[in-house]
């Protein structure tokens, strides 16, 4: 029994050494990417059942994809197919698109296994965000034409109200991080997006989906879903939030804090600093 206990302790120590070594390597030298974000992109997670936990707190990374259809009602989403994720890109990521399209009945119900691990590129407050706002404004303008005499319950007036609400969310509370590219070679993407002020890289997964026999790609997940904030910075964030959960809907509350997120050599994140937004 004693030998088993010693072996368990040694194994635990070795595991901790491996983890700490990985963390040290990830943070060695200059960060690959360093970006200033806000509560809109990294809100505090609710820690239900862990109120007594005081080793830090966790932030949820929010992202979306660029709008590809100017006629769509949805100017933000994570489920649709972005325009840049076309057949050429999917082929470059390792998908045999000709084979999948040649026999859709064979593959469309097996999409769970049709995925690839990739490196995703996220752009902050860049062209994709500005285009989404422009599309939302255009939609509001089109819906606002010729409705002055319509009754309040008319469907077109409701669509206008919904469009105005989505525009307000885009401008004040929703995330401004957009996934704009993907690749399999990290170094190539680092060179391509050398401007470190509004880009970051994260590992993730791209898969296939079928809709009425048409096969396309979608971003299944970002592995960078959560970011842990240790003490004492976590206490600062909690005080800035004042115990109130941040919502991207409803009152369109502006962000209450900003923070600098670093991405290291292993594409793992850490928070460098936090600040209150007055």
Buried (B, 14 or more C-beta within 10 A) or exposed (E): EEEEEEEEEEEEEEEEEEEEEBBEEBBEEEBBBBBBBBBBBBBBBEEEEEEEEEEBBBBBBBBBBBBBEEEEEEBBBBEBBBEBBEBEBBEEBEBEBEEBBEEBEEBBEEBEEBBBEBBBBBBBBBEBBEBBBEBBBBBBEEBBEEEEEEEEEEEEBEBBEBBBBBBBBBEBBBBBBBBBBBBEEBEEBBEEBEEBEBBBBBBBBBBBBBEEEEBBBBBBBBEBBEBEBEEEBBBBBBEBBEEEEBEBEEEBBEBBBBBBBBBBBEBBBBBBEBEEEE
